[in-house]
Amino acid sequence: MKRTVVFDGGRLRLEDVVALAERKAASRMGESGGFRVRINKGADLIDALIERNGTVYGVTTGYGENVSVQVSPLLASLLPAKLVRYHGVGLGRPFCEEETRAILASRLISLARGYSGVSFALLEGLQALLQHDILPVIPEEGSVGASGDLTPLSYVAAVLCGERRAWKDGDMVPAAEALRTAGLHPYSLRPKEALAMMNGTAVMTAIACLNFARAEYLTLVCSRLTALTLVALDGNAGHFAEGLFAVKPFTGMGAAAARIRRDLAQRDQVTPGGSLQDRYSIRCAPHVIGVLEDCLPWYRDFIETELNSSNDNPIVDAENGVVYHGGHFYGGHICHVMDSMKTTVANLADLIDRQIALLVDPKMNAGLPANLSGAVGAESATDHGLKALQITASACTAEALKLCMPASVFSRSTESHNQDKVSLGTLAARDCRRVLELTEQVAACGLLAACQGVELRMREQGRVAADLHGPLGAALVWTRGRSALVQADRSLEDDLRSLLEGLRARDPALVGGDLEAGP
């Protein structure tokens, strides 16, 4: 039975967003009368200020540089629809369905804090989109991440109002049709509600939540990959000794070393290596993995603080009858996390790529066949093993490393120099997602190569794959379920895609109990 995520203004975790995105959790609105009343007070305060001819940005004024343009109370009701419509300028491919659910959840969490001047009915409308899986078609490109994710979030507001397009049951249909089939009606925005929906960091924060889950899983995959590679190379398990890591006590680095150490304790019949010092991509693997792992807690802190914040403008404090004009829509913290994460993740790609290079090179692989060729007999001279696989891994790694330039330093002055310093947080989040995709591709290559190396080493020793026990044996079984031992040259694309599917599903079977006991 699915667990339920409740939107009631309370603090939620990034795992809640991920679960909703992956349809592993249901959602509902908080049911207490006090919550409903507290939310509606914000919208009622805005209405009262309009009646008193009060000045509220984006409600009785124009937007952005047009803040000096006064809008009469009689015209204030026209602004929300116009804001939504003129921001329909997104480009690029649309966010996938999983990402779109995360975006809806992220915006709901922020608005449910109760400082955005929206009605409870608006929150119900957004939650209904999640509940009925009516997913706005949101182009990825067009946000500078400063006045929030204005353009992409306009597509959420538009679908709620029955405009533009939505995904429904896998088909792209007019939003009005999608609402009608679910028994819903187009929503009429109250004076501040378009601005509240659009003027926030929900897109970059949603993608950051999904990126975090992928990065966390990759730390576990890379630890297991390192242990498999060491076994294949007949390396020195002493590099991961507990006493060694006690004297440089980085928590995440020590955790990575401990996982590798536990895996290698199960080597069983595989003969321990005799090398004094293995190359850095083996010996220093915990130091590489550990950088990402030690950053995960502050990544989480920044992402979850943003997720549970009121990040639009103006902020409406209905309890005290005050409207604050500020800049909480600025996505600098998420941008910094994403810029940092993409470098720490890309270093995992580089680590795995170096390990693959050791495995395929007969000068460095401790007697394994060149390119890990499994061919035997007269035709073996014509086989090239994993030569091309190593090239693919290197190509993916190069692309990941190329994307590591921080997005935040490319701030642009936009909108008549009103938005003259912007975060580019959404660009950073999308770059980070691409680095994760590439690193997962390198990890798929690494799994295929490491398991090939392990089996060839065991064949050399008169052993078979079944002789490898414990978590490494389980990882070998997991990999072999998707890619058979390469004994003669064949296309490996389908093997790699199958491995990627398991990696991107964050299959716990590959990493064992470490997923539940992770950082």
DABELTA-V965361 format. One record per residue. N is the residue number from 1. RES is the residue in one small letter. SS is DSSP state (alpha for helix, beta for strand, coil for the rest). PHI is phi as a letter, one per 40 degrees, with the letter a starting at -180 (NA if undefined). OMEGA is omega in radians with two decimals (999 if undefined). Layout:
n	res	ss	phi	omega
N	RES	SS	PHI	OMEGA
N	RES	SS	PHI	OMEGA
This chain:
n	res	ss	phi	omega
1	m	coil	NA	3.14
2	k	coil	c	2.98
3	r	beta	c	-3.08
4	t	beta	b	3.03
5	v	beta	c	-3.07
6	v	beta	b	3.06
7	f	beta	c	-3.10
8	d	coil	b	-3.12
9	g	coil	g	3.11
10	g	coil	c	-3.09
11	r	coil	c	3.07
12	l	coil	b	-3.08
13	r	coil	b	3.13
14	l	alpha	c	3.08
15	e	alpha	c	3.08
16	d	alpha	c	3.11
17	v	alpha	c	-3.14
18	v	alpha	c	-3.14
19	a	alpha	c	3.10
20	l	alpha	c	-3.13
21	a	alpha	c	-3.08
22	e	coil	c	3.13
23	r	coil	g	3.06
24	k	coil	c	3.09
25	a	beta	a	3.01
26	a	beta	c	3.14
27	s	beta	b	2.98
28	r	beta	a	3.08
29	m	beta	c	3.02
30	g	coil	d	-2.99
31	e	coil	b	-3.09
32	s	coil	c	3.11
33	g	alpha	c	3.13
34	g	alpha	c	3.11
35	f	alpha	c	3.13
36	r	alpha	c	-3.13
37	v	alpha	c	-3.10
38	r	alpha	c	3.12
39	i	alpha	c	-3.08
40	n	alpha	c	3.12
41	k	alpha	d	-3.14
42	g	alpha	c	3.12
43	a	alpha	c	3.13
44	d	alpha	c	3.09
45	l	alpha	c	3.10
46	i	alpha	c	3.12
47	d	alpha	d	-3.13
48	a	alpha	c	3.12
49	l	alpha	c	3.08
50	i	alpha	c	-3.14
51	e	alpha	c	-3.13
52	r	coil	c	-3.10
53	n	coil	f	3.08
54	g	coil	c	-3.13
55	t	coil	b	3.11
56	v	coil	b	-3.12
57	y	coil	d	3.07
58	g	coil	g	3.11
59	v	coil	b	3.06
60	t	coil	b	3.05
61	t	beta	b	3.00
62	g	coil	c	-3.07
63	y	coil	b	3.05
64	g	alpha	g	-3.13
65	e	alpha	c	3.13
66	n	alpha	c	-3.12
67	v	alpha	d	-3.12
68	s	alpha	c	3.12
69	v	coil	c	3.14
70	q	beta	c	3.13
71	v	coil	b	-3.10
72	s	coil	c	3.10
73	p	coil	d	-3.13
74	l	coil	c	-3.11
75	l	coil	b	-3.04
76	a	alpha	d	-3.10
77	s	alpha	c	-3.13
78	l	alpha	c	-3.02
79	l	alpha	c	-3.04
80	p	alpha	d	-3.11
81	a	alpha	c	-3.13
82	k	alpha	c	3.10
83	l	alpha	c	3.14
84	v	alpha	c	-3.02
85	r	alpha	c	-3.04
86	y	alpha	c	3.04
87	h	coil	c	3.08
88	g	coil	c	-3.04
89	v	coil	b	-3.13
90	g	coil	c	3.12
91	l	beta	b	-3.14
92	g	beta	g	-3.14
93	r	beta	c	3.12
94	p	beta	c	2.97
95	f	coil	d	3.14
96	c	coil	c	-3.06
97	e	alpha	c	3.13
98	e	alpha	c	3.13
99	e	alpha	c	-3.12
100	t	alpha	c	3.06
101	r	alpha	c	3.12
102	a	alpha	c	3.13
103	i	alpha	c	3.11
104	l	alpha	d	-3.13
105	a	alpha	c	-3.12
106	s	alpha	c	-3.13
107	r	alpha	c	3.13
108	l	alpha	c	-3.12
109	i	alpha	d	-3.12
110	s	alpha	c	-3.11
111	l	alpha	c	3.14
112	a	coil	c	3.06
113	r	coil	c	3.03
114	g	coil	g	-3.12
115	y	coil	b	-3.05
116	s	coil	b	3.07
117	g	coil	g	3.13
118	v	coil	b	3.14
119	s	coil	c	3.06
120	f	alpha	c	-3.14
121	a	alpha	c	3.09
122	l	alpha	c	3.11
123	l	alpha	c	3.10
124	e	alpha	c	3.13
125	g	alpha	c	3.12
126	l	alpha	c	3.14
127	q	alpha	c	3.11
128	a	alpha	c	3.07
129	l	alpha	c	3.09
130	l	alpha	c	-3.06
131	q	alpha	c	-3.10
132	h	coil	c	3.13
133	d	coil	f	2.99
134	i	coil	c	-2.91
135	l	beta	b	3.12
136	p	beta	d	3.03
137	v	coil	c	-2.99
138	i	coil	b	3.05
139	p	beta	c	-3.06
140	e	beta	c	-2.94
141	e	beta	b	3.08
142	g	coil	h	3.14
143	s	coil	b	3.00
144	v	coil	c	3.00
145	g	coil	g	3.13
146	a	coil	b	3.02
147	s	coil	c	-3.07
148	g	coil	g	3.08
149	d	coil	c	-2.97
150	l	alpha	d	-3.04
151	t	alpha	c	-3.14
152	p	alpha	c	-3.12
153	l	alpha	c	3.05
154	s	alpha	c	3.13
155	y	alpha	c	3.04
156	v	alpha	c	3.14
157	a	alpha	c	-3.10
158	a	alpha	c	-3.14
159	v	alpha	c	3.08
160	l	alpha	d	-3.13
161	c	coil	c	3.09
162	g	coil	g	-3.13
163	e	coil	b	-3.12
164	r	coil	g	-2.97
165	r	beta	b	3.14
166	a	beta	a	2.97
167	w	beta	c	3.06
168	k	beta	a	-3.13
169	d	coil	f	3.08
170	g	coil	g	-3.13
171	d	beta	b	3.04
172	m	beta	c	-3.05
173	v	beta	b	3.02
174	p	beta	d	-3.08
175	a	alpha	d	-3.12
176	a	alpha	c	3.12
177	e	alpha	c	3.14
178	a	alpha	c	3.11
179	l	alpha	c	-3.09
180	r	alpha	c	-3.12
181	t	alpha	c	3.11
182	a	coil	c	-3.13
183	g	coil	g	-3.14
184	l	coil	b	-3.14
185	h	coil	b	3.07
186	p	coil	d	-3.08
187	y	coil	c	3.06
188	s	coil	b	-3.05
189	l	coil	c	3.01
190	r	coil	c	-2.89
191	p	coil	d	-3.10
192	k	coil	b	-2.92
193	e	alpha	c	3.08
194	a	alpha	c	3.14
195	l	alpha	c	-3.13
196	a	alpha	c	-3.14
197	m	alpha	c	-2.99
198	m	alpha	c	-2.97
199	n	coil	c	-3.10
200	g	coil	a	-2.99
201	t	coil	b	-2.97
202	a	alpha	c	-3.07
203	v	alpha	c	-3.12
204	m	alpha	c	-3.12
205	t	alpha	c	3.11
206	a	alpha	c	-3.14
207	i	alpha	c	3.10
208	a	alpha	c	3.11
209	c	alpha	c	-3.14
210	l	alpha	c	3.11
211	n	alpha	c	-3.13
212	f	alpha	d	-3.11
213	a	alpha	c	-3.14
214	r	alpha	c	-3.12
215	a	alpha	c	3.13
216	e	alpha	d	3.13
217	y	alpha	c	-3.11
218	l	alpha	c	3.08
219	t	alpha	c	3.13
220	l	alpha	c	3.12
221	v	alpha	c	-3.09
222	c	alpha	c	3.07
223	s	alpha	c	-3.13
224	r	alpha	c	3.10
225	l	alpha	c	3.13
226	t	alpha	c	3.13
227	a	alpha	c	3.10
228	l	alpha	c	-3.12
229	t	alpha	c	3.12
230	l	alpha	c	3.10
231	v	alpha	c	-3.14
232	a	alpha	c	-3.11
233	l	coil	c	-3.13
234	d	coil	f	-3.01
235	g	coil	c	-3.01
236	n	coil	b	-3.14
237	a	alpha	c	-3.13
238	g	alpha	c	3.12
239	h	alpha	c	-3.04
240	f	alpha	b	-3.09
241	a	coil	c	-3.12
242	e	alpha	d	-3.13
243	g	alpha	c	3.12
244	l	alpha	c	-3.07
245	f	alpha	c	3.05
246	a	alpha	c	-3.06
247	v	coil	c	2.98
248	k	coil	b	-2.82
249	p	coil	c	2.95
250	f	coil	c	-3.01
251	t	alpha	c	-3.09
252	g	alpha	c	3.10
253	m	alpha	c	3.11
254	g	alpha	c	3.12
255	a	alpha	c	3.11
256	a	alpha	c	3.12
257	a	alpha	c	-3.13
258	a	alpha	c	3.11
259	r	alpha	c	3.12
260	i	alpha	c	-3.14
261	r	alpha	c	3.11
262	r	alpha	c	3.13
263	d	alpha	c	-3.08
264	l	alpha	c	3.07
265	a	coil	c	-3.13
266	q	coil	b	-3.10
267	r	coil	c	3.11
268	d	coil	f	-3.00
269	q	coil	c	3.12
270	v	coil	c	-3.04
271	t	coil	c	3.10
272	p	coil	c	-3.11
273	g	coil	c	-3.10
274	g	coil	b	-3.10
275	s	coil	c	3.10
276	l	coil	c	3.14
277	q	coil	b	3.06
278	d	coil	c	-3.14
279	r	coil	c	-2.97
280	y	alpha	d	-3.10
281	s	alpha	c	2.99
282	i	alpha	c	-3.03
283	r	alpha	c	-3.07
284	c	coil	b	-3.12
285	a	alpha	d	3.12
286	p	alpha	c	-3.13
287	h	alpha	c	3.09
288	v	alpha	c	3.12
289	i	alpha	c	-3.07
290	g	alpha	c	3.10
291	v	alpha	c	3.08
292	l	alpha	c	-3.06
293	e	alpha	c	3.11
294	d	alpha	c	3.08
295	c	alpha	c	-3.06
296	l	alpha	d	-3.14
297	p	alpha	c	3.13
298	w	alpha	c	2.97
299	y	alpha	d	3.14
300	r	alpha	d	-3.12
301	d	alpha	d	-3.13
302	f	alpha	c	-3.09
303	i	alpha	c	-3.07
304	e	alpha	c	3.04
305	t	alpha	c	3.10
306	e	alpha	c	-3.12
307	l	alpha	d	-3.06
308	n	coil	c	3.14
309	s	coil	b	2.95
310	s	coil	c	-2.96
311	n	coil	b	3.02
312	d	coil	b	-3.10
313	n	coil	a	-0.09
314	p	coil	c	3.06
315	i	beta	c	-3.04
316	v	beta	b	3.09
317	d	beta	c	-3.03
318	a	coil	c	-3.12
319	e	coil	c	-3.12
320	n	coil	b	3.09
321	g	coil	g	-3.06
322	v	beta	b	3.02
323	v	beta	b	-3.14
324	y	beta	b	3.06
325	h	coil	b	-3.06
326	g	coil	a	-3.05
327	g	coil	b	-3.09
328	h	coil	c	3.08
329	f	coil	c	-3.07
330	y	coil	c	-3.00
331	g	coil	c	-3.06
332	g	alpha	c	-3.11
333	h	alpha	c	3.10
334	i	alpha	c	3.12
335	c	alpha	d	-3.11
336	h	alpha	c	3.10
337	v	alpha	c	-3.10
338	m	alpha	c	3.08
339	d	alpha	c	3.11
340	s	alpha	c	-3.09
341	m	alpha	c	-3.08
342	k	alpha	c	3.09
343	t	alpha	c	3.14
344	t	alpha	c	3.10
345	v	alpha	c	3.13
346	a	alpha	c	3.07
347	n	alpha	c	3.03
348	l	alpha	c	3.09
349	a	alpha	d	-3.13
350	d	alpha	c	3.10
351	l	alpha	c	-3.12
352	i	alpha	c	3.12
353	d	alpha	d	3.11
354	r	alpha	c	3.10
355	q	alpha	c	3.10
356	i	alpha	c	-3.13
357	a	alpha	c	3.07
358	l	alpha	c	-3.06
359	l	alpha	c	-3.02
360	v	alpha	c	-3.03
361	d	coil	c	-3.09
362	p	coil	c	3.07
363	k	coil	c	-3.00
364	m	coil	b	-2.97
365	n	coil	b	3.02
366	a	coil	f	3.00
367	g	coil	g	3.05
368	l	coil	c	3.12
369	p	coil	c	3.08
370	a	alpha	d	3.14
371	n	alpha	f	3.12
372	l	alpha	f	3.13
373	s	coil	c	3.10
374	g	coil	c	-3.07
375	a	coil	c	3.05
376	v	coil	b	3.09
377	g	coil	g	-2.99
378	a	alpha	c	-3.06
379	e	alpha	c	-3.04
380	s	alpha	c	3.14
381	a	alpha	c	-3.12
382	t	alpha	c	-3.11
383	d	coil	c	-3.07
384	h	coil	b	3.00
385	g	coil	f	-3.03
386	l	coil	b	-3.13
387	k	alpha	d	-3.10
388	a	alpha	c	3.10
389	l	alpha	d	3.13
390	q	alpha	c	3.11
391	i	alpha	c	3.10
392	t	alpha	c	3.12
393	a	alpha	c	3.14
394	s	alpha	c	3.12
395	a	alpha	c	3.13
396	c	alpha	c	3.12
397	t	alpha	c	3.13
398	a	alpha	d	3.14
399	e	alpha	c	3.11
400	a	alpha	c	-3.13
401	l	alpha	c	-3.14
402	k	alpha	c	-3.07
403	l	coil	c	-3.01
404	c	coil	c	3.04
405	m	coil	d	-3.10
406	p	coil	c	3.13
407	a	alpha	c	-3.00
408	s	alpha	c	-3.09
409	v	alpha	c	3.13
410	f	alpha	b	3.11
411	s	coil	d	3.13
412	r	coil	b	3.00
413	s	coil	c	-3.06
414	t	beta	b	3.00
415	e	coil	f	3.10
416	s	coil	f	3.11
417	h	coil	g	2.95
418	n	coil	c	3.04
419	q	beta	c	-2.99
420	d	coil	c	3.02
421	k	coil	a	-3.03
422	v	coil	b	-3.00
423	s	coil	c	-3.01
424	l	coil	f	-3.13
425	g	alpha	c	-3.13
426	t	alpha	c	3.05
427	l	alpha	c	3.11
428	a	alpha	c	-3.14
429	a	alpha	c	3.12
430	r	alpha	c	3.06
431	d	alpha	c	-3.14
432	c	alpha	c	3.09
433	r	alpha	d	3.13
434	r	alpha	c	3.08
435	v	alpha	c	3.09
436	l	alpha	c	3.11
437	e	alpha	d	-3.12
438	l	alpha	c	-3.14
439	t	alpha	c	3.05
440	e	alpha	c	3.09
441	q	alpha	c	3.09
442	v	alpha	c	3.12
443	a	alpha	c	3.08
444	a	alpha	c	3.07
445	c	alpha	c	-3.13
446	g	alpha	c	3.11
447	l	alpha	c	-3.13
448	l	alpha	c	-3.11
449	a	alpha	c	-3.09
450	a	alpha	c	3.14
451	c	alpha	c	3.04
452	q	alpha	c	3.14
453	g	alpha	c	3.13
454	v	alpha	c	-3.11
455	e	alpha	c	3.10
456	l	alpha	c	3.09
457	r	alpha	c	-3.14
458	m	alpha	c	3.08
459	r	alpha	c	3.09
460	e	alpha	d	-3.09
461	q	coil	c	-3.14
462	g	coil	g	3.13
463	r	coil	b	3.05
464	v	coil	b	-3.06
465	a	alpha	d	-3.11
466	a	alpha	c	3.12
467	d	alpha	c	3.13
468	l	coil	c	-3.04
469	h	coil	b	3.05
470	g	alpha	g	-3.06
471	p	alpha	c	3.11
472	l	alpha	c	3.05
473	g	alpha	c	3.12
474	a	alpha	c	3.11
475	a	alpha	c	3.10
476	l	alpha	c	3.10
477	v	alpha	c	3.13
478	w	alpha	d	-3.12
479	t	alpha	c	-3.12
480	r	alpha	c	3.05
481	g	coil	c	-3.11
482	r	coil	b	-3.09
483	s	coil	a	3.13
484	a	coil	c	3.05
485	l	coil	d	-3.13
486	v	coil	c	-3.12
487	q	coil	c	3.06
488	a	coil	a	-3.08
489	d	coil	d	3.07
490	r	coil	a	3.04
491	s	coil	c	-3.10
492	l	coil	b	-3.09
493	e	alpha	d	-3.11
494	d	alpha	c	3.09
495	d	alpha	d	-3.10
496	l	alpha	c	3.13
497	r	alpha	c	3.09
498	s	alpha	c	3.08
499	l	alpha	c	3.13
500	l	alpha	c	3.13
501	e	alpha	d	3.11
502	g	alpha	c	3.12
503	l	alpha	c	-3.08
504	r	alpha	c	3.00
505	a	coil	c	-3.10
506	r	coil	f	-3.09
507	d	coil	c	-3.14
508	p	alpha	c	-3.11
509	a	alpha	c	3.14
510	l	alpha	c	-3.06
511	v	alpha	b	3.08
512	g	alpha	g	-3.10
513	g	alpha	c	-3.09
514	d	alpha	c	-3.12
515	l	alpha	c	3.12
516	e	coil	c	-3.09
517	a	coil	b	-3.05
518	g	coil	c	-3.03
519	p	coil	c	999
